[in-house]
Amino acid sequence: MSILHLIGREKELFNDDITLYDKELSTIVSNSRFLVLGGAGSIGSAVVKEIFSRNPKKLHVVDIAENNLAELVRDVRSSYGYIDGEFATFALDIGSQIYDAFFENDGKYDYILNLSALKHVRSEKDPYTLMRMCEVNIFNTDKTLKQASGKGVKKYFCVSTDKAANPVNMMGASKRIMEMFVHRNSLDIEVSMARFANVAFSDGSLLHSFNMRLEKKQPIVAPNDVKRYFVTPKESGELCLMSALFGQNRDIFFPKLSEALHLISFSDIAVKYLKEKGYEPYLCKSEDEARELAKTLPQKGKWPCLFTKSDTTGEKDFEEFFTDNETLDMERFNNLGIIKNELDFDAEKLQDFESELEKMQTQHTWSKEAIVAEFFKLLPNFEYEDKKKYLDGKM
């Protein structure tokens, strides 16, 4: 099954740029030491493969998910074999003191790439998961950046999101605030970032759930009024590596919008997906009907589908990688655009935000409304509307 075909494309986005810079990429990687944080997720593992395939001097991968790390090692060994340098994985929480000890006793890296994130809009539904989103997306980034600046690291890269451009949900806003904290650290260490679209069939994504639904003989559900841009896992890895190695201080890389990058609805992908799997989609009118028909339709070559309008908190009508007031460089690469950022942060407001959330954690009590209020202090134009309806309340 071709992921490109399912997302409405015929060719990979960054082929021209990767081909043009491949020799330089390989030279830098083969002479450098890398630490990849959150390296066992979909984007992280794609980044690890891009680095590993170019024979780095050292490649350490940290992730909290030990099972994913085990699969990453199996995948890399089965695809690429071995490198001349050191390759090792560590099942660690980068917010922990154990990670601090690990970094303090090693820390000899030229490039650190941070792909760890809470990426689901559904994670902002309750105050506790929302606080963890702040911890992972903002404060762990800030902490590991400070550690890197004291160890002589050449460059720190972290992944943002298209949802950070004019955010409408807390996940996107947390990444926009992360960008502000990154700016604060850019005085002490070179940093770069990337914003990009949905990664097709990444772990936990709606498209990935299509595989799970077929495996478990369950209905496929998708919104029919939401269109998104998609990149493949490999393209996400290429984009991150290009930004990490070639980005200047505070640059944010993103895929150029062109004929090669198509908007496509989740329901359209679902129809293509099922046809690729040999099934005819059967449109249902309710969850109950879809669940019931899942017991009999597949044997007849049909699959029950429920395509509905999106009415949950945090869904954006359209996607954008940059805002009107950001300066762009659209000339340097064929299919990669760059947001050129001047130094821009309010140190006092960032400190207040940090202090307020730390106080909430120390007291062991806070509300979602209290966290949202702190977000608005940093993002006064934040277009957030809590509809009190979340994806966990749907099939």
C-alpha positions as CSV (number, residue, x, y, z in Angstrom):
1,M,0.0,0.0,0.0
2,S,1.5,3.3,-1.1
3,I,1.1,6.1,1.5
4,L,1.8,8.7,-1.2
5,H,-1.2,7.4,-3.3
6,L,-3.5,7.5,-0.2
7,I,-2.7,11.1,0.6
8,G,-3.1,12.1,-3.1
9,R,0.4,12.5,-4.2
10,E,2.7,10.9,-6.8
11,K,6.2,11.9,-5.6
12,E,8.0,12.6,-2.4
13,L,8.2,16.3,-1.4
14,F,11.9,16.9,-0.7
15,N,13.6,14.7,-3.2
16,D,15.2,17.6,-5.1
17,D,16.6,19.3,-1.9
18,I,17.8,16.0,-0.4
19,T,19.5,15.1,-3.7
20,L,21.1,18.5,-4.0
21,Y,22.4,18.5,-0.5
22,D,23.0,14.8,0.1
23,K,26.8,14.9,-0.1
24,E,26.9,17.8,2.4
25,L,24.4,16.0,4.7
26,S,26.4,12.8,4.6
27,T,29.7,14.7,5.4
28,I,28.2,16.5,8.4
29,V,26.5,13.5,9.8
30,S,29.4,11.1,9.4
31,N,31.6,13.6,11.4
32,S,29.1,14.4,14.1
33,R,27.6,13.1,17.4
34,F,23.8,13.1,17.8
35,L,21.3,12.8,20.6
36,V,17.7,12.2,19.6
37,L,15.1,12.8,22.3
38,G,11.7,11.2,21.8
39,G,13.4,9.2,19.2
40,A,11.1,6.1,19.2
41,G,8.0,7.9,18.0
42,S,6.9,8.1,14.4
43,I,8.8,11.3,13.7
44,G,11.7,10.5,16.0
45,S,12.3,7.1,14.4
46,A,12.2,8.7,11.0
47,V,14.9,11.2,12.1
48,V,17.0,8.3,13.6
49,K,16.9,6.4,10.3
50,E,17.9,9.5,8.3
51,I,20.9,10.0,10.7
52,F,21.8,6.3,11.0
53,S,21.8,5.8,7.2
54,R,24.6,8.4,6.9
55,N,27.0,6.7,9.4
56,P,27.3,9.1,12.3
57,K,30.2,9.0,14.8
58,K,27.7,8.6,17.6
59,L,23.9,8.2,17.8
60,H,22.1,8.0,21.1
61,V,18.3,7.7,21.2
62,V,16.2,8.5,24.3
63,D,12.6,7.7,24.7
64,I,10.2,6.9,27.5
65,A,8.6,4.0,25.5
66,E,10.8,1.0,25.9
67,N,8.8,-1.2,23.5
68,N,9.0,1.4,20.8
69,L,12.8,1.6,21.3
70,A,13.1,-2.2,21.0
71,E,11.2,-2.0,17.7
72,L,13.3,0.9,16.5
73,V,16.5,-1.1,17.0
74,R,15.0,-4.1,15.2
75,D,13.9,-1.9,12.4
76,V,17.3,-0.1,12.0
77,R,19.2,-3.4,12.2
78,S,16.9,-5.0,9.6
79,S,17.1,-2.1,7.2
80,Y,20.6,-0.6,7.6
81,G,22.7,-3.1,9.7
82,Y,25.4,-1.3,11.6
83,I,27.5,1.9,11.7
84,D,31.1,2.5,12.4
85,G,30.2,4.7,15.3
86,E,28.4,4.1,18.6
87,F,24.6,3.5,18.5
88,A,22.7,3.1,21.7
89,T,19.2,3.6,23.0
90,F,18.0,4.6,26.5
91,A,14.5,4.2,28.0
92,L,14.4,7.4,30.0
93,D,12.0,10.2,30.8
94,I,13.8,13.4,29.8
95,G,12.0,15.2,32.6
96,S,13.5,13.0,35.2
97,Q,16.6,13.3,37.4
98,I,17.8,10.0,36.0
99,Y,18.0,11.6,32.5
100,D,19.8,14.6,34.1
101,A,22.5,12.1,35.5
102,F,22.7,10.5,32.1
103,F,23.3,13.8,30.3
104,E,25.7,15.1,33.0
105,N,27.9,12.0,32.7
106,D,27.9,12.0,28.9
107,G,26.6,15.1,27.1
108,K,29.2,15.0,24.4
109,Y,27.0,15.7,21.4
110,D,27.3,18.1,18.4
111,Y,23.5,18.0,17.7
112,I,20.5,17.4,19.9
113,L,17.2,16.8,18.2
114,N,14.1,16.9,20.4
115,L,11.1,15.2,18.9
116,S,9.3,14.5,22.2
117,A,5.7,15.9,22.4
118,L,2.2,15.4,23.5
119,K,0.7,15.9,20.1
120,H,-3.0,15.1,20.5
121,V,-5.6,17.8,20.7
122,R,-7.6,15.3,22.8
123,S,-4.9,15.5,25.5
124,E,-6.1,19.0,26.5
125,K,-9.5,17.7,27.8
126,D,-8.6,17.4,31.5
127,P,-6.4,19.6,33.7
128,Y,-3.9,16.8,34.5
129,T,-3.1,15.7,31.0
130,L,-3.0,19.3,30.0
131,M,-0.4,20.1,32.7
132,R,1.6,17.2,31.4
133,M,1.4,18.6,27.9
134,C,2.9,21.9,29.3
135,E,5.6,19.9,31.0
136,V,6.5,17.9,27.9
137,N,6.1,20.4,25.2
138,I,7.4,23.5,27.0
139,F,9.4,22.9,30.2
140,N,11.2,19.7,29.2
141,T,12.3,21.6,26.0
142,D,13.5,24.5,28.1
143,K,15.3,22.2,30.5
144,T,17.2,20.2,27.9
145,L,18.0,23.4,26.0
146,K,19.7,24.8,29.1
147,Q,21.6,21.6,29.6
148,A,22.8,21.6,26.0
149,S,24.1,25.2,26.2
150,G,26.4,24.3,29.0
151,K,27.9,21.3,27.2
152,G,29.2,22.9,24.0
153,V,26.5,21.5,21.7
154,K,26.6,23.1,18.3
155,K,22.9,23.1,17.6
156,Y,19.6,22.2,19.3
157,F,16.6,21.4,17.1
158,C,13.1,20.8,18.3
159,V,9.9,20.1,16.4
160,S,7.0,22.5,16.6
161,T,3.7,22.2,14.6
162,D,1.6,23.9,12.0
163,K,-0.9,24.3,14.8
164,A,1.4,26.8,16.4
165,A,0.7,29.4,13.6
166,N,-2.4,31.3,14.9
167,P,-3.3,28.5,17.3
168,V,-6.9,27.6,18.2
169,N,-6.2,24.6,20.5
170,M,-4.0,24.2,23.6
171,M,-1.7,21.8,21.9
172,G,-0.8,24.3,19.2
173,A,-0.6,27.1,21.8
174,S,1.8,25.0,23.9
175,K,4.1,24.6,20.9
176,R,3.8,28.4,20.2
177,I,4.8,29.1,23.8
178,M,7.6,26.5,23.4
179,E,8.9,28.6,20.5
180,M,9.1,31.6,22.8
181,F,11.1,29.7,25.4
182,V,13.4,28.5,22.5
183,H,14.0,32.1,21.6
184,R,15.0,32.9,25.1
185,N,17.6,30.1,25.0
186,S,18.8,31.2,21.5
187,L,21.0,33.8,23.2
188,D,23.2,30.9,24.6
189,I,22.9,28.2,21.9
190,E,22.0,28.0,18.2
191,V,18.5,26.7,17.8
192,S,16.2,25.8,14.9
193,M,12.8,24.3,14.5
194,A,10.3,22.9,12.0
195,R,6.6,23.2,11.6
196,F,4.8,20.7,9.4
197,A,1.6,19.0,8.6
198,N,0.1,15.7,9.8
199,V,2.4,12.8,9.5
200,A,0.4,10.1,7.6
201,F,-0.1,6.9,9.6
202,S,2.0,8.1,12.5
203,D,1.4,6.3,15.8
204,G,-1.9,7.3,17.4
205,S,-3.1,9.3,14.4
206,L,-6.5,8.8,12.8
207,L,-4.9,7.2,9.8
208,H,-3.0,4.8,11.9
209,S,-6.3,3.9,13.6
210,F,-7.6,2.7,10.2
211,N,-5.0,-0.2,10.5
212,M,-6.2,-0.9,14.0
213,R,-9.9,-0.9,13.1
214,L,-9.3,-3.4,10.2
215,E,-7.2,-5.6,12.5
216,K,-9.9,-5.6,15.1
217,K,-12.9,-5.8,12.7
218,Q,-14.3,-2.5,13.8
219,P,-15.9,0.4,11.9
220,I,-13.9,3.2,10.4
221,V,-14.8,6.7,11.6
222,A,-13.6,10.0,10.1
223,P,-14.7,13.6,9.7
224,N,-15.9,14.5,6.2
225,D,-15.5,18.3,6.6
226,V,-11.8,18.5,7.7
227,K,-9.1,18.8,5.1
228,R,-5.4,18.5,6.0
229,Y,-2.0,18.5,4.5
230,F,0.0,15.3,5.0
231,V,3.7,14.3,4.9
232,T,5.1,10.8,5.0
233,P,7.2,9.7,8.0
234,K,10.3,9.7,5.8
235,E,9.6,13.3,4.7
236,S,9.1,14.3,8.4
237,G,12.6,12.9,9.1
238,E,14.2,14.7,6.2
239,L,12.6,18.0,7.1
240,C,13.8,17.8,10.7
241,L,17.4,16.8,9.7
242,M,17.6,19.6,7.1
243,S,16.5,22.2,9.7
244,A,18.9,20.8,12.3
245,L,21.9,20.8,10.1
246,F,21.2,23.8,7.8
247,G,19.0,26.1,9.8
248,Q,20.4,29.3,11.2
249,N,19.7,30.5,14.7
250,R,15.9,30.7,15.3
251,D,15.0,29.5,11.8
252,I,11.8,27.5,11.5
253,F,11.6,25.2,8.4
254,F,8.3,24.2,6.8
255,P,7.1,22.4,3.6
256,K,6.3,24.8,0.8
257,L,2.6,24.8,-0.3
258,S,2.6,23.8,-3.9
259,E,0.9,21.5,-6.4
260,A,3.0,18.7,-4.8
261,L,1.3,19.1,-1.4
262,H,-2.4,18.5,-1.5
263,L,-5.2,19.2,0.9
264,I,-7.3,16.0,1.4
265,S,-10.1,15.1,3.7
266,F,-9.8,12.2,6.2
267,S,-13.0,10.6,4.7
268,D,-11.5,10.7,1.2
269,I,-8.4,8.9,2.5
270,A,-10.6,6.4,4.3
271,V,-12.3,5.5,1.0
272,K,-9.0,5.1,-0.8
273,Y,-7.6,3.1,2.0
274,L,-10.5,0.6,2.1
275,K,-10.4,0.2,-1.7
276,E,-6.6,-0.5,-1.5
277,K,-7.5,-3.2,1.1
278,G,-10.2,-4.7,-1.2
279,Y,-13.3,-3.4,0.6
280,E,-16.2,-1.2,-0.6
281,P,-17.0,1.5,2.0
282,Y,-20.6,1.3,3.3
283,L,-21.8,4.6,4.8
284,C,-23.6,4.2,8.1
285,K,-25.9,6.7,9.8
286,S,-25.0,6.1,13.5
287,E,-22.4,4.5,15.7
288,D,-24.8,1.7,16.7
289,E,-25.4,0.8,13.1
290,A,-21.7,0.8,12.3
291,R,-20.8,-1.4,15.3
292,E,-23.5,-3.9,14.4
293,L,-22.6,-4.1,10.7
294,A,-19.0,-4.6,11.5
295,K,-20.0,-8.2,12.5
296,T,-21.2,-9.1,9.0
297,L,-20.3,-6.7,6.3
298,P,-16.5,-7.5,6.0
299,Q,-17.4,-11.0,4.9
300,K,-19.3,-9.5,2.0
301,G,-16.4,-7.3,0.9
302,K,-17.8,-4.1,2.4
303,W,-16.7,-2.1,5.4
304,P,-18.9,0.0,7.7
305,C,-17.9,3.7,7.8
306,L,-19.2,6.6,9.8
307,F,-18.3,10.0,8.2
308,T,-19.5,13.0,10.3
309,K,-19.0,16.7,10.7
310,S,-16.3,17.8,13.2
311,D,-17.8,19.4,16.3
312,T,-15.1,18.9,19.0
313,T,-12.8,21.4,20.7
314,G,-9.6,22.4,19.0
315,E,-10.3,21.6,15.4
316,K,-9.0,24.3,13.0
317,D,-10.8,25.0,9.8
318,F,-7.6,25.3,7.8
319,E,-3.9,24.7,8.2
320,E,-1.1,27.2,7.9
321,F,2.6,27.0,8.5
322,F,3.3,30.7,9.1
323,T,1.5,33.9,9.9
324,D,1.2,37.2,8.0
325,N,3.7,38.9,10.3
326,E,6.5,36.4,10.0
327,T,9.4,37.0,7.5
328,L,10.0,34.2,5.0
329,D,12.9,32.9,2.9
330,M,11.3,31.0,0.0
331,E,14.4,31.0,-2.2
332,R,17.1,28.9,-0.4
333,F,15.5,25.5,-1.0
334,N,13.2,24.1,-3.7
335,N,10.5,22.6,-1.5
336,L,11.4,24.0,2.0
337,G,10.4,27.4,3.2
338,I,12.1,29.1,6.2
339,I,10.6,31.5,8.7
340,K,13.4,33.9,9.6
341,N,12.9,34.9,13.2
342,E,14.5,38.0,14.9
343,L,15.0,37.7,18.7
344,D,11.5,38.1,20.1
345,F,10.4,37.2,23.7
346,D,9.3,38.8,26.8
347,A,11.5,37.5,29.6
348,E,9.3,38.8,32.4
349,K,6.1,37.2,31.0
350,L,7.9,33.9,30.4
351,Q,9.2,33.9,34.0
352,D,5.7,34.6,35.3
353,F,4.2,31.8,33.2
354,E,6.8,29.4,34.5
355,S,6.3,30.5,38.1
356,E,2.5,30.2,38.0
357,L,2.5,26.7,36.6
358,E,5.2,25.6,39.0
359,K,3.1,27.0,41.9
360,M,0.1,25.0,40.7
361,Q,2.1,21.8,40.6
362,T,3.6,22.4,44.0
363,Q,0.1,22.9,45.5
364,H,-1.1,19.8,43.7
365,T,-4.3,21.5,42.6
366,W,-5.2,23.5,39.5
367,S,-8.0,23.8,37.0
368,K,-8.0,23.7,33.2
369,E,-9.4,27.2,33.3
370,A,-6.4,28.4,35.4
371,I,-3.9,27.0,32.8
372,V,-5.9,28.5,29.9
373,A,-5.8,31.9,31.7
374,E,-1.9,31.7,31.8
375,F,-1.8,30.8,28.1
376,F,-3.8,33.9,27.3
377,K,-1.3,36.1,29.1
378,L,1.4,35.0,26.7
379,L,-1.0,34.7,23.7
380,P,-3.5,37.6,23.9
381,N,-4.9,36.8,20.4
382,F,-5.3,33.1,21.2
383,E,-8.5,32.0,19.4
384,Y,-9.4,29.2,21.8
385,E,-13.0,28.0,22.3
386,D,-13.7,25.1,24.7
387,K,-16.8,23.5,23.2
388,K,-16.9,21.0,26.1
389,K,-16.9,18.2,23.6
390,Y,-13.8,16.1,23.0
391,L,-12.7,13.3,20.7
392,D,-12.7,10.8,23.6
393,G,-16.5,11.2,23.7
394,K,-16.8,9.8,20.2
395,M,-16.1,6.4,18.6
